[in-house]
């Protein structure tokens, strides 16, 4: 169970970085992390989710810092405002229609959930608490805590992290 939690921790951490604008440094770190993780995941071959995860890690591991220019163009075409189409929202609030104040309540709820876990979203960064990279990083943190709980034999704490 600890190994699976560590795998989720690493995959959520990688996913949180993917939803940020690609740059040479980020791509180098992601590519290296994907190669390292892929080298350690042969034991997952029996799981049904293994093939898509292995393909994802292989594709990410094959990226080079030189690929960042093309990836930035693709990123911008998906997530940046355009006169031709509406971008894919990177913030949870982007999925809430209307101006009834529900996005403010949603942000407060997310921050409250972070706080209940002993975490505060950084106000120094450019991303709101509902940015997908922030939420995925939070999931990574919870999976890391879950793995530590499994390793200590604390079933109750491990289940609490899963519930969160």
TIRO-630039 format. One line per field, with one value per atom (N, C-alpha, C): residue number from 1; chain; atom name; x, y, z. Coordinates in Angstrom, 1 decimal. Layout:
BEGIN
rose NUM; ...
logu A; ...
zaro CA; ...
X X; ...
Y Y; ...
Z Z; ...
//
This chain:
BEGIN
rose 1; 1; 1; 2; 2; 2; 3; 3; 3; 4; 4; 4; 5; 5; 5; 6; 6; 6; 7; 7; 7; 8; 8; 8; 9; 9; 9; 10; 10; 10; 11; 11; 11; 12; 12; 12; 13; 13; 13; 14; 14; 14; 15; 15; 15; 16; 16; 16; 17; 17; 17; 18; 18; 18; 19; 19; 19; 20; 20; 20; 21; 21; 21; 22; 22; 22; 23; 23; 23; 24; 24; 24; 25; 25; 25; 26; 26; 26; 27; 27; 27; 28; 28; 28; 29; 29; 29; 30; 30; 30; 31; 31; 31; 32; 32; 32; 33; 33; 33; 34; 34; 34; 35; 35; 35; 36; 36; 36; 37; 37; 37; 38; 38; 38; 39; 39; 39; 40; 40; 40; 41; 41; 41; 42; 42; 42; 43; 43; 43; 44; 44; 44; 45; 45; 45; 46; 46; 46; 47; 47; 47; 48; 48; 48; 49; 49; 49; 50; 50; 50; 51; 51; 51; 52; 52; 52; 53; 53; 53; 54; 54; 54; 55; 55; 55; 56; 56; 56; 57; 57; 57; 58; 58; 58; 59; 59; 59; 60; 60; 60; 61; 61; 61; 62; 62; 62; 63; 63; 63; 64; 64; 64; 65; 65; 65; 66; 66; 66; 67; 67; 67; 68; 68; 68; 69; 69; 69; 70; 70; 70; 71; 71; 71; 72; 72; 72; 73; 73; 73; 74; 74; 74; 75; 75; 75; 76; 76; 76; 77; 77; 77; 78; 78; 78; 79; 79; 79; 80; 80; 80; 81; 81; 81; 82; 82; 82; 83; 83; 83; 84; 84; 84; 85; 85; 85; 86; 86; 86; 87; 87; 87; 88; 88; 88; 89; 89; 89; 90; 90; 90; 91; 91; 91; 92; 92; 92; 93; 93; 93; 94; 94; 94; 95; 95; 95; 96; 96; 96; 97; 97; 97; 98; 98; 98; 99; 99; 99; 100; 100; 100; 101; 101; 101; 102; 102; 102; 103; 103; 103; 104; 104; 104; 105; 105; 105; 106; 106; 106; 107; 107; 107; 108; 108; 108; 109; 109; 109; 110; 110; 110; 111; 111; 111; 112; 112; 112; 113; 113; 113; 114; 114; 114; 115; 115; 115; 116; 116; 116; 117; 117; 117; 118; 118; 118; 119; 119; 119; 120; 120; 120; 121; 121; 121; 122; 122; 122; 123; 123; 123; 124; 124; 124; 125; 125; 125; 126; 126; 126; 127; 127; 127; 128; 128; 128; 129; 129; 129; 130; 130; 130; 131; 131; 131; 132; 132; 132; 133; 133; 133; 134; 134; 134; 135; 135; 135; 136; 136; 136; 137; 137; 137; 138; 138; 138; 139; 139; 139; 140; 140; 140; 141; 141; 141; 142; 142; 142; 143; 143; 143; 144; 144; 144; 145; 145; 145; 146; 146; 146; 147; 147; 147; 148; 148; 148; 149; 149; 149; 150; 150; 150; 151; 151; 151; 152; 152; 152; 153; 153; 153; 154; 154; 154; 155; 155; 155; 156; 156; 156; 157; 157; 157; 158; 158; 158; 159; 159; 159; 160; 160; 160; 161; 161; 161; 162; 162; 162; 163; 163; 163; 164; 164; 164
logu A; A; A; A; A; A; A; A; A; A; A; A; A; A; A; A; A; A; A; A; A; A; A; A; A; A; A; A; A; A; A; A; A; A; A; A; A; A; A; A; A; A; A; A; A; A; A; A; A; A; A; A; A; A; A; A; A; A; A; A; A; A; A; A; A; A; A; A; A; A; A; A; A; A; A; A; A; A; A; A; A; A; A; A; A; A; A; A; A; A; A; A; A; A; A; A; A; A; A; A; A; A; A; A; A; A; A; A; A; A; A; A; A; A; A; A; A; A; A; A; A; A; A; A; A; A; A; A; A; A; A; A; A; A; A; A; A; A; A; A; A; A; A; A; A; A; A; A; A; A; A; A; A; A; A; A; A; A; A; A; A; A; A; A; A; A; A; A; A; A; A; A; A; A; A; A; A; A; A; A; A; A; A; A; A; A; A; A; A; A; A; A; A; A; A; A; A; A; A; A; A; A; A; A; A; A; A; A; A; A; A; A; A; A; A; A; A; A; A; A; A; A; A; A; A; A; A; A; A; A; A; A; A; A; A; A; A; A; A; A; A; A; A; A; A; A; A; A; A; A; A; A; A; A; A; A; A; A; A; A; A; A; A; A; A; A; A; A; A; A; A; A; A; A; A; A; A; A; A; A; A; A; A; A; A; A; A; A; A; A; A; A; A; A; A; A; A; A; A; A; A; A; A; A; A; A; A; A; A; A; A; A; A; A; A; A; A; A; A; A; A; A; A; A; A; A; A; A; A; A; A; A; A; A; A; A; A; A; A; A; A; A; A; A; A; A; A; A; A; A; A; A; A; A; A; A; A; A; A; A; A; A; A; A; A; A; A; A; A; A; A; A; A; A; A; A; A; A; A; A; A; A; A; A; A; A; A; A; A; A; A; A; A; A; A; A; A; A; A; A; A; A; A; A; A; A; A; A; A; A; A; A; A; A; A; A; A; A; A; A; A; A; A; A; A; A; A; A; A; A; A; A; A; A; A; A; A; A; A; A; A; A; A; A; A; A; A; A; A; A; A; A; A; A; A; A; A; A; A; A; A; A; A; A; A; A; A; A; A; A; A; A; A; A; A; A; A; A; A; A; A; A; A; A; A; A; A; A; A; A; A; A
zaro N; CA; C; N; CA; C; N; CA; C; N; CA; C; N; CA; C; N; CA; C; N; CA; C; N; CA; C; N; CA; C; N; CA; C; N; CA; C; N; CA; C; N; CA; C; N; CA; C; N; CA; C; N; CA; C; N; CA; C; N; CA; C; N; CA; C; N; CA; C; N; CA; C; N; CA; C; N; CA; C; N; CA; C; N; CA; C; N; CA; C; N; CA; C; N; CA; C; N; CA; C; N; CA; C; N; CA; C; N; CA; C; N; CA; C; N; CA; C; N; CA; C; N; CA; C; N; CA; C; N; CA; C; N; CA; C; N; CA; C; N; CA; C; N; CA; C; N; CA; C; N; CA; C; N; CA; C; N; CA; C; N; CA; C; N; CA; C; N; CA; C; N; CA; C; N; CA; C; N; CA; C; N; CA; C; N; CA; C; N; CA; C; N; CA; C; N; CA; C; N; CA; C; N; CA; C; N; CA; C; N; CA; C; N; CA; C; N; CA; C; N; CA; C; N; CA; C; N; CA; C; N; CA; C; N; CA; C; N; CA; C; N; CA; C; N; CA; C; N; CA; C; N; CA; C; N; CA; C; N; CA; C; N; CA; C; N; CA; C; N; CA; C; N; CA; C; N; CA; C; N; CA; C; N; CA; C; N; CA; C; N; CA; C; N; CA; C; N; CA; C; N; CA; C; N; CA; C; N; CA; C; N; CA; C; N; CA; C; N; CA; C; N; CA; C; N; CA; C; N; CA; C; N; CA; C; N; CA; C; N; CA; C; N; CA; C; N; CA; C; N; CA; C; N; CA; C; N; CA; C; N; CA; C; N; CA; C; N; CA; C; N; CA; C; N; CA; C; N; CA; C; N; CA; C; N; CA; C; N; CA; C; N; CA; C; N; CA; C; N; CA; C; N; CA; C; N; CA; C; N; CA; C; N; CA; C; N; CA; C; N; CA; C; N; CA; C; N; CA; C; N; CA; C; N; CA; C; N; CA; C; N; CA; C; N; CA; C; N; CA; C; N; CA; C; N; CA; C; N; CA; C; N; CA; C; N; CA; C; N; CA; C; N; CA; C; N; CA; C; N; CA; C; N; CA; C; N; CA; C; N; CA; C; N; CA; C; N; CA; C; N; CA; C; N; CA; C; N; CA; C; N; CA; C; N; CA; C; N; CA; C; N; CA; C; N; CA; C; N; CA; C; N; CA; C; N; CA; C; N; CA; C; N; CA; C; N; CA; C; N; CA; C; N; CA; C; N; CA; C; N; CA; C; N; CA; C; N; CA; C; N; CA; C
X 0.8; 0.0; 0.9; 2.0; 2.9; 3.5; 3.8; 4.4; 3.4; 2.1; 1.1; 0.9; 0.9; 0.7; 1.9; 3.1; 4.3; 4.2; 3.7; 3.5; 2.5; 1.4; 0.4; 1.0; 1.8; 2.5; 3.4; 4.1; 5.0; 4.2; 3.2; 2.4; 1.6; 1.1; 0.4; 1.4; 2.6; 3.6; 4.0; 4.2; 4.5; 3.3; 2.1; 0.9; 0.7; 1.1; 0.9; 1.9; 3.0; 4.0; 3.6; 2.9; 2.5; 1.6; 0.7; -0.3; 0.3; 1.6; 2.3; 3.0; 3.2; 3.8; 5.2; 5.3; 6.6; 7.8; 8.9; 10.1; 11.3; 12.4; 13.5; 13.9; 13.9; 14.2; 13.1; 11.8; 10.7; 10.7; 10.9; 10.9; 12.1; 13.2; 14.3; 14.0; 13.4; 13.0; 11.9; 10.9; 9.8; 10.3; 11.1; 11.6; 12.5; 13.3; 14.2; 13.3; 12.3; 11.4; 10.6; 10.2; 9.4; 10.3; 11.5; 12.5; 12.8; 13.0; 13.3; 12.1; 10.9; 9.7; 9.4; 9.6; 9.3; 10.3; 11.5; 12.5; 12.1; 11.3; 11.0; 9.6; 8.9; 7.5; 7.2; 8.2; 7.9; 7.0; 7.0; 6.1; 4.6; 4.3; 3.0; 2.4; 3.1; 2.7; 1.4; 1.1; -0.1; -1.4; -1.2; -2.3; -2.9; -4.2; -4.9; -4.5; -4.1; -3.7; -2.3; -1.5; -0.1; 0.2; -0.4; -0.1; -0.3; -1.4; -1.5; -0.4; -0.2; 0.8; 2.2; 2.5; 3.8; 4.0; 2.9; 3.0; 3.2; 2.5; 2.6; 4.0; 4.6; 5.9; 7.0; 6.8; 7.7; 7.7; 6.5; 6.4; 7.0; 6.7; 7.3; 8.8; 9.3; 10.7; 11.5; 10.8; 11.5; 11.6; 11.0; 11.0; 12.4; 12.8; 14.1; 13.9; 14.8; 14.7; 14.4; 14.9; 14.7; 13.3; 12.5; 11.1; 10.2; 10.7; 9.9; 9.2; 9.8; 9.2; 7.9; 8.0; 6.8; 5.7; 6.2; 5.2; 4.6; 5.3; 4.7; 3.6; 3.9; 2.8; 1.6; 1.8; 0.6; -0.1; 0.7; 0.1; -0.7; -0.2; -0.9; -2.2; -2.1; -3.3; -4.4; -4.0; -5.0; -5.6; -4.7; -5.0; -5.1; -4.5; -4.5; -5.8; -6.3; -7.4; -7.1; -8.1; -8.0; -9.2; -9.1; -10.2; -11.0; -10.4; -11.0; -11.8; -11.4; -12.1; -11.8; -12.7; -12.5; -11.5; -10.5; -9.5; -10.0; -9.3; -9.6; -9.2; -10.2; -9.9; -8.9; -7.9; -7.0; -7.4; -8.5; -9.0; -10.4; -10.6; -11.9; -13.0; -12.8; -13.8; -14.2; -13.3; -13.6; -14.7; -15.0; -16.1; -17.4; -17.4; -18.6; -19.3; -20.5; -21.1; -21.8; -22.0; -22.7; -21.9; -22.5; -21.8; -22.5; -23.0; -23.8; -23.0; -21.7; -20.8; -20.3; -20.8; -20.4; -18.9; -18.3; -16.8; -16.1; -16.5; -15.9; -16.1; -17.3; -17.6; -16.7; -16.6; -15.8; -14.3; -13.8; -12.4; -12.2; -13.2; -13.1; -13.2; -14.0; -14.1; -12.8; -12.1; -10.9; -9.8; -9.7; -8.8; -9.0; -10.3; -10.6; -10.2; -10.4; -9.9; -8.4; -7.7; -6.2; -5.9; -6.5; -6.2; -6.5; -7.6; -7.9; -6.8; -6.1; -5.0; -3.6; -3.7; -2.5; -1.6; -2.3; -1.6; -2.3; -1.5; -2.0; -1.5; -2.3; -1.9; -1.0; 0.1; 1.1; 0.4; 0.5; 0.0; 1.1; 2.3; 3.4; 3.4; 2.8; 2.8; 1.7; 1.8; 0.8; -0.6; -0.6; -1.8; -2.7; -4.0; -5.0; -5.1; -5.7; -5.9; -6.6; -7.5; -8.2; -7.6; -6.3; -5.6; -5.3; -5.4; -5.3; -3.9; -2.8; -1.5; -1.4; -2.1; -2.1; -2.9; -4.0; -4.9; -4.1; -3.5; -2.7; -1.5; -0.9; 0.2; -0.3; -1.5; -2.1; -2.4; -2.9; -3.1; -1.8; -0.7; 0.6; 1.0; 0.8; 1.2; 0.4; -0.9; -1.7; -1.2; -0.9; -0.4; 0.9; 1.8; 3.1; 2.8; 1.9; 1.5; 0.9; 0.1; -0.5; 0.6; 1.6; 2.7; 3.4; 3.7; 4.4; 3.6; 2.3; 1.4; 1.4; 1.4; 1.5; 2.8; 3.9; 5.2; 5.3; 4.6; 4.6; 3.6; 2.8; 1.8; 0.5; 0.4; -0.8; -1.9; -2.7; -3.8; -4.8; -5.1; -6.1; -5.7; -4.4; -3.9; -3.8; -3.5; -3.4; -4.8; -5.8; -7.2; -7.7; -7.3; -7.7; -7.1; -5.9; -5.3; -6.0; -6.4; -7.1; -8.5; -9.1; -10.4; -10.3; -9.3; -9.1; -8.9
Y -1.2; 0.0; 1.3; 1.2; 2.4; 2.6; 1.5; 1.7; 2.4; 1.9; 2.6; 4.0; 4.3; 5.7; 6.5; 6.0; 6.7; 6.9; 5.9; 6.1; 7.2; 7.2; 8.3; 9.7; 9.7; 10.9; 11.4; 10.6; 11.0; 11.4; 10.6; 10.9; 12.3; 12.5; 13.8; 14.9; 14.7; 15.8; 16.1; 15.1; 15.3; 16.0; 15.5; 16.1; 17.6; 17.9; 19.3; 20.2; 19.7; 20.5; 20.6; 19.6; 19.6; 20.7; 21.1; 22.1; 23.5; 23.7; 25.0; 25.2; 26.4; 26.7; 26.0; 25.2; 24.5; 25.4; 25.1; 25.8; 24.8; 25.2; 24.2; 23.6; 24.4; 23.8; 22.8; 23.2; 22.4; 21.1; 21.2; 20.0; 19.1; 19.6; 18.7; 18.0; 18.7; 18.0; 17.0; 17.3; 16.4; 15.2; 15.4; 14.3; 13.3; 13.9; 13.1; 12.3; 13.0; 12.4; 11.2; 11.4; 10.4; 9.2; 9.4; 8.3; 7.5; 8.2; 7.6; 6.8; 7.3; 6.7; 5.4; 5.6; 4.5; 3.3; 3.6; 2.5; 1.8; 2.4; 1.7; 1.1; 1.1; 0.7; -0.6; -1.5; -2.8; -3.6; -3.4; -4.2; -3.9; -2.8; -2.4; -3.1; -3.8; -4.4; -5.2; -5.8; -6.6; -5.7; -4.4; -3.6; -3.1; -2.9; -2.5; -1.1; -0.2; 1.1; 1.3; 0.2; 0.2; 0.7; 0.2; 0.6; 2.1; 2.7; 4.1; 4.9; 4.5; 5.2; 5.0; 3.8; 3.6; 4.4; 4.5; 5.3; 6.7; 7.2; 8.6; 8.9; 8.1; 8.3; 8.2; 7.3; 7.1; 8.4; 8.9; 10.1; 11.3; 11.4; 12.5; 12.4; 11.2; 10.9; 11.2; 11.1; 11.4; 12.8; 13.7; 15.1; 15.7; 16.6; 17.3; 18.8; 19.4; 20.9; 21.7; 21.1; 21.8; 21.7; 20.8; 20.6; 21.7; 22.5; 23.4; 24.4; 24.9; 25.8; 25.3; 24.1; 23.5; 23.3; 22.8; 22.5; 23.8; 24.9; 26.2; 26.6; 26.4; 26.7; 25.9; 24.6; 23.7; 24.1; 24.5; 24.9; 26.1; 27.1; 28.4; 28.1; 27.2; 26.9; 26.3; 25.5; 24.9; 25.8; 26.6; 27.2; 28.8; 29.4; 30.8; 31.4; 32.5; 33.1; 33.3; 33.1; 33.2; 33.8; 34.5; 35.0; 33.9; 32.8; 31.7; 30.7; 30.6; 29.6; 30.0; 29.4; 29.6; 28.6; 29.1; 28.2; 27.2; 26.1; 25.1; 25.8; 25.9; 26.5; 25.7; 26.4; 25.8; 26.0; 26.8; 27.0; 26.4; 25.8; 25.2; 26.2; 27.5; 28.5; 28.7; 28.4; 28.5; 27.6; 26.6; 25.7; 26.1; 27.1; 27.5; 28.6; 28.4; 29.4; 30.4; 31.6; 32.7; 33.5; 34.5; 35.4; 35.5; 34.4; 34.3; 34.3; 34.4; 34.4; 33.0; 32.0; 30.6; 30.3; 31.0; 30.8; 31.2; 32.3; 32.8; 31.8; 31.2; 30.2; 28.9; 28.6; 27.4; 27.6; 28.8; 29.1; 29.1; 29.6; 29.5; 28.1; 27.3; 25.9; 25.1; 25.4; 24.8; 25.2; 26.5; 27.0; 26.3; 26.2; 25.6; 24.1; 23.4; 22.0; 21.9; 22.8; 22.9; 23.1; 24.1; 24.4; 23.2; 22.5; 21.3; 20.3; 20.3; 19.3; 19.9; 21.1; 21.7; 22.4; 22.8; 23.4; 24.7; 25.6; 26.9; 27.1; 27.5; 27.7; 29.0; 28.9; 30.1; 31.3; 32.4; 33.6; 34.3; 33.7; 34.3; 33.9; 32.8; 32.3; 32.9; 32.6; 33.2; 32.4; 31.3; 30.5; 30.5; 30.6; 30.6; 29.2; 29.0; 27.7; 26.7; 27.2; 26.3; 26.0; 26.5; 26.2; 24.7; 24.0; 22.6; 22.1; 22.9; 22.5; 22.6; 23.5; 23.6; 22.5; 22.1; 21.0; 19.7; 19.5; 18.3; 18.2; 19.3; 19.3; 18.9; 19.4; 19.1; 17.6; 17.0; 15.5; 14.8; 15.3; 14.7; 14.7; 15.8; 15.9; 14.9; 14.8; 13.8; 12.4; 12.1; 10.7; 10.5; 11.5; 11.3; 11.1; 11.8; 11.5; 10.2; 9.7; 8.4; 7.3; 7.5; 6.5; 6.5; 7.6; 7.6; 6.9; 7.1; 6.4; 4.9; 4.5; 3.0; 2.5; 3.2; 2.7; 2.6; 3.5; 3.5; 2.5; 1.9; 0.9; 1.6; 2.9; 3.7; 3.6; 2.6; 2.4; 3.5; 4.0; 5.1; 6.4; 6.7; 7.9; 7.7; 6.5; 6.3; 6.4; 5.8; 6.0; 7.4; 8.2; 9.6; 10.4; 10.1; 10.8; 10.4; 9.1; 8.6; 9.4; 9.5; 10.2; 11.6; 12.3; 13.7; 13.8
Z 0.0; 0.0; 0.0; 0.7; 0.8; -0.6; -1.3; -2.7; -3.6; -3.5; -4.4; -4.0; -2.7; -2.3; -2.8; -2.8; -3.3; -4.8; -5.5; -6.9; -7.2; -6.5; -6.7; -6.3; -5.3; -4.9; -6.0; -6.6; -7.7; -9.0; -9.3; -10.5; -10.3; -9.1; -8.9; -8.9; -8.4; -8.5; -9.9; -10.7; -12.2; -12.8; -12.6; -13.2; -12.8; -11.6; -11.1; -11.9; -12.3; -13.1; -14.6; -15.1; -16.5; -16.8; -15.8; -16.1; -15.9; -15.9; -15.8; -17.2; -17.5; -18.8; -18.9; -20.0; -20.1; -20.4; -19.8; -20.0; -20.0; -20.4; -20.5; -19.1; -18.0; -16.7; -16.3; -16.4; -16.0; -16.8; -18.1; -19.0; -18.6; -18.3; -17.9; -16.6; -15.6; -14.4; -14.6; -15.4; -15.6; -16.4; -17.4; -18.2; -17.3; -16.5; -15.6; -14.6; -14.0; -13.0; -13.7; -14.9; -15.6; -15.9; -16.3; -16.6; -15.3; -14.2; -12.9; -12.5; -12.5; -12.1; -12.9; -14.2; -15.2; -14.9; -14.5; -14.2; -12.9; -12.1; -10.8; -10.8; -11.9; -11.9; -12.6; -12.8; -13.4; -12.6; -11.3; -10.4; -10.7; -11.4; -11.7; -12.9; -13.6; -14.9; -14.8; -13.6; -13.4; -13.3; -13.0; -12.8; -14.1; -14.2; -15.4; -15.8; -14.9; -15.2; -15.7; -15.7; -16.0; -17.4; -18.4; -19.8; -20.1; -19.7; -20.0; -19.2; -17.9; -17.1; -17.8; -18.2; -18.8; -20.1; -20.9; -22.2; -21.8; -20.9; -20.4; -20.0; -19.1; -18.6; -19.7; -20.6; -21.8; -22.6; -22.9; -23.8; -23.0; -21.8; -21.0; -20.9; -20.6; -20.5; -21.8; -22.9; -24.2; -24.5; -23.8; -24.0; -23.7; -24.4; -24.2; -23.9; -23.3; -23.1; -24.4; -25.5; -26.8; -27.2; -26.7; -27.1; -26.5; -25.5; -24.8; -25.7; -26.7; -27.6; -28.2; -28.8; -29.4; -28.3; -27.1; -26.1; -25.6; -25.6; -25.2; -26.2; -27.4; -28.5; -28.2; -28.0; -27.7; -26.4; -25.4; -24.1; -24.3; -25.1; -25.3; -26.1; -27.1; -27.9; -27.1; -26.0; -25.2; -24.1; -23.4; -22.2; -22.3; -23.3; -23.4; -24.1; -23.7; -24.4; -25.9; -26.7; -28.2; -28.8; -29.9; -30.6; -31.3; -31.5; -32.2; -31.4; -30.1; -29.3; -27.8; -27.0; -25.5; -25.0; -24.2; -23.7; -22.7; -22.5; -21.4; -20.1; -19.2; -17.9; -17.0; -16.5; -15.5; -14.1; -13.9; -12.5; -12.4; -11.2; -11.0; -11.1; -10.8; -10.9; -12.4; -13.3; -14.7; -15.2; -14.4; -14.7; -14.1; -13.2; -12.6; -13.4; -13.9; -14.7; -13.8; -14.4; -13.7; -12.8; -12.2; -11.3; -10.0; -9.5; -8.3; -7.1; -7.2; -6.0; -5.6; -6.4; -6.0; -6.2; -7.1; -7.2; -6.0; -5.3; -4.1; -3.0; -2.9; -1.9; -2.2; -3.4; -3.8; -3.4; -3.7; -3.3; -1.8; -1.0; 0.4; 0.9; 0.3; 0.6; 0.4; -0.7; -1.1; 0.0; 0.3; 1.3; 2.6; 3.0; 4.2; 4.3; 3.1; 3.0; 3.2; 2.5; 2.7; 4.1; 4.8; 6.1; 7.1; 6.8; 7.7; 7.6; 6.5; 6.3; 6.8; 7.3; 7.8; 6.7; 5.6; 4.5; 4.1; 3.7; 3.1; 1.7; 0.8; -0.5; -0.5; -1.2; -1.2; -1.9; -1.2; -1.8; -2.7; -2.6; -3.4; -4.9; -5.2; -6.5; -7.4; -8.7; -9.6; -9.6; -8.9; -9.0; -7.8; -8.1; -7.0; -6.5; -5.3; -4.7; -5.6; -6.5; -7.4; -8.7; -8.9; -10.1; -10.1; -11.2; -11.3; -10.8; -11.0; -10.5; -9.0; -8.4; -7.0; -6.4; -7.0; -6.4; -6.6; -7.7; -7.9; -7.0; -6.7; -5.7; -4.3; -4.0; -2.7; -2.6; -3.7; -3.8; -3.6; -4.2; -4.1; -2.6; -2.0; -0.6; 0.3; 0.0; 0.8; 0.6; -0.7; -1.0; -0.3; -0.2; 0.5; 2.0; 2.6; 4.0; 4.2; 3.2; 3.3; 3.2; 2.4; 2.3; 3.6; 4.2; 5.5; 6.5; 6.5; 7.5; 7.3; 6.0; 5.8; 6.3; 6.0; 6.4; 7.9; 8.7; 10.1; 10.7; 9.8; 10.3; 10.8; 10.6; 11.1; 10.1; 10.1; 9.2; 9.3; 10.5; 10.7; 9.9; 10.1; 9.4; 7.9; 7.5; 6.0; 5.4; 6.1; 5.6; 5.6; 6.6; 6.7; 5.6; 5.2; 4.0; 2.7; 2.6; 1.4; 1.4; 2.5; 2.6; 2.1; 2.6; 2.2; 0.8
//
